[in-house]
Amino acid sequence: ELDEAKQRLLFGFFETYLRLSEEEEAKLRNEVSQMETKEAKQVMELIVSYEQRGMEKGIQQGVKQGMKQGRQKGIEEGKLDVVKRMLAKGYDVDTIHELTGLPVEKIERVKG
């Protein structure tokens, strides 16, 4: 029987060292299915917990990356809006480039 300490040890091992392919995971599940019922149930609970934590970490990383990309896109769109306003006020391309840091080519495209 897996006591709590053994469960934590196994979970730590899975999380730290084990990156299973689909084939390896199938083998592990097959071996677990051949264990005694109570022990197999405990190991499967660890595997499921491991998978859930992995998914949660992936979601968190995805959200962070999405937020970062969204901020960058918002900043870029804000700069383009400023470029349009500056062009409408008669600023020249070089001055706009100097103030916004945008490439001259991009400013020229906005200018049309």
N, CA and C atoms as a LAMMPS dump frame, in Angstrom:
ITEM: TIMESTEP
0
ITEM: NUMBER OF ATOMS
336
ITEM: BOX BOUNDS ff ff ff
-5.0000000000000000e+02 5.0000000000000000e+02
-5.0000000000000000e+02 5.0000000000000000e+02
-5.0000000000000000e+02 5.0000000000000000e+02
ITEM: ATOMS id mol type element x y z
1 1 1 N 0.85 -1.186 0
2 1 2 C 0 0 0
3 1 3 C 0.891 1.242 0
4 2 1 N 0.47 2.25 -0.755
5 2 2 C 1.226 3.493 -0.819
6 2 3 C 0.765 4.432 0.286
7 3 1 N 1.663 4.689 1.225
8 3 2 C 1.294 5.656 2.249
9 3 3 C 1.495 7.063 1.687
10 4 1 N 1.128 8.055 2.456
11 4 2 C 1.171 9.438 1.969
12 4 3 C 2.576 9.871 1.573
13 5 1 N 3.577 9.458 2.33
14 5 2 C 4.959 9.83 2.018
15 5 3 C 5.389 9.242 0.674
16 6 1 N 5.031 7.99 0.421
17 6 2 C 5.371 7.357 -0.855
18 6 3 C 4.638 8.046 -2.003
19 7 1 N 3.393 8.426 -1.762
20 7 2 C 2.627 9.125 -2.794
21 7 3 C 3.303 10.442 -3.157
22 8 1 N 3.712 11.192 -2.139
23 8 2 C 4.386 12.469 -2.401
24 8 3 C 5.698 12.255 -3.148
25 9 1 N 6.427 11.213 -2.766
26 9 2 C 7.686 10.9 -3.435
27 9 3 C 7.441 10.573 -4.909
28 10 1 N 6.444 9.738 -5.171
29 10 2 C 6.115 9.392 -6.556
30 10 3 C 5.678 10.626 -7.341
31 11 1 N 4.833 11.432 -6.731
32 11 2 C 4.354 12.626 -7.417
33 11 3 C 5.521 13.561 -7.734
34 12 1 N 6.4 13.742 -6.763
35 12 2 C 7.575 14.593 -6.992
36 12 3 C 8.43 14.064 -8.126
37 13 1 N 8.575 12.748 -8.18
38 13 2 C 9.341 12.131 -9.261
39 13 3 C 8.681 12.405 -10.606
40 14 1 N 7.361 12.156 -10.693
41 14 2 C 6.641 12.399 -11.945
42 14 3 C 6.808 13.846 -12.391
43 15 1 N 6.608 14.753 -11.46
44 15 2 C 6.627 16.168 -11.814
45 15 3 C 8.023 16.645 -12.205
46 16 1 N 9.044 16.129 -11.548
47 16 2 C 10.396 16.616 -11.779
48 16 3 C 11.099 15.928 -12.94
49 17 1 N 10.992 14.618 -13.011
50 17 2 C 11.846 13.877 -13.934
51 17 3 C 11.134 13.183 -15.085
52 18 1 N 9.868 12.933 -14.949
53 18 2 C 9.203 12.055 -15.901
54 18 3 C 8.426 12.83 -16.95
55 19 1 N 8.854 12.698 -18.168
56 19 2 C 8.137 13.262 -19.31
57 19 3 C 7.749 12.07 -20.181
58 20 1 N 6.535 11.594 -20.019
59 20 2 C 6.109 10.38 -20.699
60 20 3 C 5.526 10.677 -22.074
61 21 1 N 5.916 9.856 -23.041
62 21 2 C 5.264 9.903 -24.345
63 21 3 C 3.927 9.177 -24.193
64 22 1 N 3.101 9.232 -25.221
65 22 2 C 1.808 8.538 -25.143
66 22 3 C 2.017 7.034 -24.977
67 23 1 N 3.011 6.495 -25.679
68 23 2 C 3.297 5.06 -25.589
69 23 3 C 3.758 4.681 -24.179
70 24 1 N 4.643 5.497 -23.605
71 24 2 C 5.142 5.22 -22.257
72 24 3 C 4.019 5.324 -21.228
73 25 1 N 3.161 6.313 -21.426
74 25 2 C 2.041 6.464 -20.503
75 25 3 C 1.113 5.256 -20.581
76 26 1 N 0.893 4.751 -21.791
77 26 2 C 0.047 3.563 -21.958
78 26 3 C 0.67 2.36 -21.249
79 27 1 N 2 2.213 -21.358
80 27 2 C 2.685 1.117 -20.665
81 27 3 C 2.523 1.249 -19.155
82 28 1 N 2.705 2.469 -18.658
83 28 2 C 2.568 2.702 -17.22
84 28 3 C 1.158 2.356 -16.761
85 29 1 N 0.18 2.826 -17.508
86 29 2 C -1.208 2.531 -17.138
87 29 3 C -1.466 1.018 -17.164
88 30 1 N -0.875 0.318 -18.13
89 30 2 C -1.031 -1.134 -18.22
90 30 3 C -0.422 -1.812 -16.995
91 31 1 N 0.773 -1.372 -16.611
92 31 2 C 1.422 -1.953 -15.434
93 31 3 C 0.622 -1.665 -14.171
94 32 1 N 0.099 -0.455 -14.082
95 32 2 C -0.699 -0.095 -12.914
96 32 3 C -1.959 -0.95 -12.855
97 33 1 N -2.528 -1.237 -14.023
98 33 2 C -3.759 -2.036 -14.038
99 33 3 C -3.517 -3.462 -13.545
100 34 1 N -2.258 -3.905 -13.555
101 34 2 C -1.93 -5.248 -13.087
102 34 3 C -1.606 -5.279 -11.589
103 35 1 N -1.567 -4.119 -10.957
104 35 2 C -1.305 -4.052 -9.518
105 35 3 C -2.571 -4.415 -8.755
106 36 1 N -2.399 -4.573 -7.456
107 36 2 C -3.564 -4.791 -6.61
108 36 3 C -4.455 -3.56 -6.69
109 37 1 N -5.731 -3.748 -6.559
110 37 2 C -6.717 -2.695 -6.787
111 37 3 C -6.446 -1.426 -5.988
112 38 1 N -6.222 -1.541 -4.699
113 38 2 C -6.042 -0.356 -3.859
114 38 3 C -4.776 0.399 -4.258
115 39 1 N -3.689 -0.327 -4.468
116 39 2 C -2.422 0.294 -4.848
117 39 3 C -2.542 0.936 -6.235
118 40 1 N -3.178 0.252 -7.164
119 40 2 C -3.357 0.776 -8.518
120 40 3 C -4.169 2.065 -8.494
121 41 1 N -5.207 2.086 -7.682
122 41 2 C -6.048 3.278 -7.583
123 41 3 C -5.225 4.471 -7.094
124 42 1 N -4.382 4.241 -6.109
125 42 2 C -3.56 5.324 -5.573
126 42 3 C -2.572 5.839 -6.616
127 43 1 N -1.949 4.932 -7.357
128 43 2 C -1.001 5.351 -8.392
129 43 3 C -1.729 6.118 -9.493
130 44 1 N -2.904 5.643 -9.901
131 44 2 C -3.665 6.331 -10.944
132 44 3 C -4.086 7.725 -10.483
133 45 1 N -4.427 7.859 -9.214
134 45 2 C -4.772 9.182 -8.687
135 45 3 C -3.574 10.122 -8.785
136 46 1 N -2.385 9.591 -8.535
137 46 2 C -1.176 10.407 -8.665
138 46 3 C -0.96 10.842 -10.112
139 47 1 N -1.166 9.916 -11.031
140 47 2 C -0.978 10.23 -12.451
141 47 3 C -1.97 11.3 -12.887
142 48 1 N -3.225 11.142 -12.498
143 48 2 C -4.249 12.122 -12.858
144 48 3 C -3.911 13.482 -12.252
145 49 1 N -3.479 13.478 -11.001
146 49 2 C -3.098 14.726 -10.342
147 49 3 C -1.935 15.379 -11.078
148 50 1 N -0.97 14.567 -11.497
149 50 2 C 0.185 15.056 -12.245
150 50 3 C -0.267 15.696 -13.556
151 51 1 N -1.17 15.027 -14.266
152 51 2 C -1.676 15.56 -15.531
153 51 3 C -2.41 16.881 -15.312
154 52 1 N -3.224 16.942 -14.266
155 52 2 C -3.981 18.164 -13.99
156 52 3 C -3.05 19.327 -13.681
157 53 1 N -2.032 19.071 -12.886
158 53 2 C -1.08 20.146 -12.576
159 53 3 C -0.357 20.609 -13.831
160 54 1 N -0.001 19.676 -14.694
161 54 2 C 0.651 20.031 -15.951
162 54 3 C -0.249 20.903 -16.813
163 55 1 N -1.523 20.539 -16.891
164 55 2 C -2.466 21.336 -17.679
165 55 3 C -2.631 22.726 -17.071
166 56 1 N -2.728 22.796 -15.746
167 56 2 C -2.877 24.092 -15.085
168 56 3 C -1.669 24.982 -15.353
169 57 1 N -0.468 24.401 -15.281
170 57 2 C 0.737 25.183 -15.564
171 57 3 C 0.738 25.658 -17.005
172 58 1 N 0.32 24.79 -17.924
173 58 2 C 0.254 25.164 -19.334
174 58 3 C -0.727 26.297 -19.573
175 59 1 N -1.864 26.226 -18.919
176 59 2 C -2.871 27.28 -19.055
177 59 3 C -2.326 28.597 -18.507
178 60 1 N -1.681 28.542 -17.346
179 60 2 C -1.117 29.758 -16.755
180 60 3 C -0.076 30.38 -17.68
181 61 1 N 0.786 29.548 -18.255
182 61 2 C 1.8 30.065 -19.17
183 61 3 C 1.15 30.663 -20.41
184 62 1 N 0.112 30.004 -20.917
185 62 2 C -0.594 30.514 -22.088
186 62 3 C -1.251 31.856 -21.82
187 63 1 N -1.855 31.989 -20.652
188 63 2 C -2.499 33.251 -20.285
189 63 3 C -1.457 34.362 -20.184
190 64 1 N -0.327 34.067 -19.529
191 64 2 C 0.733 35.076 -19.4
192 64 3 C 1.233 35.517 -20.768
193 65 1 N 1.478 34.541 -21.635
194 65 2 C 1.987 34.862 -22.967
195 65 3 C 0.947 35.654 -23.756
196 66 1 N -0.313 35.266 -23.647
197 66 2 C -1.38 35.986 -24.341
198 66 3 C -1.505 37.42 -23.861
199 67 1 N -1.379 37.611 -22.548
200 67 2 C -1.458 38.966 -22.001
201 67 3 C -0.288 39.812 -22.5
202 68 1 N 0.894 39.214 -22.525
203 68 2 C 2.078 39.943 -22.99
204 68 3 C 1.905 40.347 -24.453
205 69 1 N 1.449 39.407 -25.277
206 69 2 C 1.241 39.706 -26.688
207 69 3 C 0.155 40.758 -26.868
208 70 1 N -0.883 40.671 -26.051
209 70 2 C -1.964 41.653 -26.122
210 70 3 C -1.482 43.052 -25.771
211 71 1 N -0.655 43.137 -24.729
212 71 2 C -0.098 44.444 -24.349
213 71 3 C 0.766 45.002 -25.474
214 72 1 N 1.612 44.14 -26.042
215 72 2 C 2.49 44.59 -27.125
216 72 3 C 1.677 45.073 -28.321
217 73 1 N 0.627 44.332 -28.648
218 73 2 C -0.222 44.724 -29.777
219 73 3 C -0.928 46.039 -29.471
220 74 1 N -1.396 46.195 -28.237
221 74 2 C -2.06 47.437 -27.839
222 74 3 C -1.124 48.63 -27.92
223 75 1 N 0.111 48.434 -27.495
224 75 2 C 1.108 49.515 -27.571
225 75 3 C 1.354 49.883 -29.027
226 76 1 N 1.509 48.861 -29.868
227 76 2 C 1.746 49.095 -31.298
228 76 3 C 0.571 49.847 -31.925
229 77 1 N -0.646 49.419 -31.611
230 77 2 C -1.828 50.091 -32.157
231 77 3 C -1.914 51.53 -31.659
232 78 1 N -1.549 51.738 -30.397
233 78 2 C -1.545 53.093 -29.846
234 78 3 C -0.552 53.99 -30.568
235 79 1 N 0.621 53.439 -30.85
236 79 2 C 1.629 54.216 -31.579
237 79 3 C 1.138 54.559 -32.985
238 80 1 N 0.49 53.599 -33.636
239 80 2 C -0.02 53.865 -34.987
240 80 3 C -1.105 54.934 -34.963
241 81 1 N -1.911 54.938 -33.917
242 81 2 C -2.934 55.976 -33.769
243 81 3 C -2.273 57.346 -33.607
244 82 1 N -1.209 57.392 -32.809
245 82 2 C -0.47 58.647 -32.619
246 82 3 C 0.145 59.093 -33.941
247 83 1 N 0.681 58.141 -34.712
248 83 2 C 1.264 58.469 -36.02
249 83 3 C 0.207 59.122 -36.911
250 84 1 N -0.983 58.547 -36.944
251 84 2 C -2.061 59.107 -37.772
252 84 3 C -2.384 60.539 -37.345
253 85 1 N -2.444 60.753 -36.05
254 85 2 C -2.757 62.097 -35.54
255 85 3 C -1.634 63.084 -35.864
256 86 1 N -0.4 62.614 -35.711
257 86 2 C 0.736 63.499 -35.998
258 86 3 C 0.788 63.846 -37.483
259 87 1 N 0.512 62.865 -38.327
260 87 2 C 0.481 63.139 -39.768
261 87 3 C -0.625 64.144 -40.089
262 88 1 N -1.774 63.977 -39.438
263 88 2 C -2.892 64.9 -39.665
264 88 3 C -2.539 66.319 -39.221
265 89 1 N -1.666 66.443 -38.217
266 89 2 C -1.252 67.763 -37.721
267 89 3 C -0.088 68.337 -38.534
268 90 1 N 0.413 67.545 -39.497
269 90 2 C 1.456 68.06 -40.369
270 90 3 C 2.88 67.726 -39.964
271 91 1 N 3.061 66.837 -38.993
272 91 2 C 4.42 66.444 -38.613
273 91 3 C 5.07 65.679 -39.759
274 92 1 N 6.377 65.859 -39.923
275 92 2 C 7.077 65.119 -40.973
276 92 3 C 7.46 63.723 -40.466
277 93 1 N 7.735 62.827 -41.405
278 93 2 C 8.004 61.425 -41.099
279 93 3 C 9.208 61.27 -40.17
280 94 1 N 10.271 62.027 -40.395
281 94 2 C 11.47 61.906 -39.555
282 94 3 C 11.19 62.286 -38.102
283 95 1 N 10.409 63.323 -37.891
284 95 2 C 10.061 63.742 -36.528
285 95 3 C 9.206 62.67 -35.853
286 96 1 N 8.251 62.127 -36.596
287 96 2 C 7.392 61.067 -36.046
288 96 3 C 8.24 59.849 -35.681
289 97 1 N 9.171 59.505 -36.557
290 97 2 C 10.077 58.381 -36.291
291 97 3 C 10.868 58.629 -35.006
292 98 1 N 11.385 59.818 -34.869
293 98 2 C 12.194 60.174 -33.699
294 98 3 C 11.369 60.094 -32.409
295 99 1 N 10.128 60.555 -32.457
296 99 2 C 9.301 60.606 -31.255
297 99 3 C 8.653 59.265 -30.89
298 100 1 N 8.308 58.463 -31.896
299 100 2 C 7.607 57.199 -31.616
300 100 3 C 8.528 55.989 -31.605
301 101 1 N 9.668 56.105 -32.283
302 101 2 C 10.566 54.964 -32.385
303 101 3 C 10.144 53.958 -33.439
304 102 1 N 9.062 54.255 -34.147
305 102 2 C 8.609 53.347 -35.208
306 102 3 C 9.497 53.493 -36.439
307 103 1 N 9.676 52.405 -37.182
308 103 2 C 10.472 52.486 -38.408
309 103 3 C 9.835 53.441 -39.427
310 104 1 N 10.679 54.125 -40.167
311 104 2 C 10.208 55.075 -41.178
312 104 3 C 9.278 54.381 -42.171
313 105 1 N 9.614 53.134 -42.536
314 105 2 C 8.801 52.396 -43.51
315 105 3 C 7.361 52.222 -43.013
316 106 1 N 7.221 51.938 -41.735
317 106 2 C 5.883 51.738 -41.169
318 106 3 C 5.106 53.059 -41.173
319 107 1 N 5.79 54.132 -40.858
320 107 2 C 5.149 55.455 -40.858
321 107 3 C 4.723 55.816 -42.281
322 108 1 N 5.582 55.499 -43.24
323 108 2 C 5.259 55.769 -44.649
324 108 3 C 4.02 54.977 -45.074
325 109 1 N 3.904 53.732 -44.598
326 109 2 C 2.728 52.914 -44.935
327 109 3 C 1.456 53.532 -44.362
328 110 1 N 1.551 54.06 -43.146
329 110 2 C 0.384 54.697 -42.53
330 110 3 C 0.024 55.959 -43.31
331 111 1 N 1.047 56.657 -43.733
332 111 2 C 0.849 57.899 -44.484
333 111 3 C 0.153 57.612 -45.81
334 112 1 N 0.483 56.447 -46.379
335 112 2 C -0.174 56.028 -47.621
336 112 3 C 0.422 56.647 -48.779
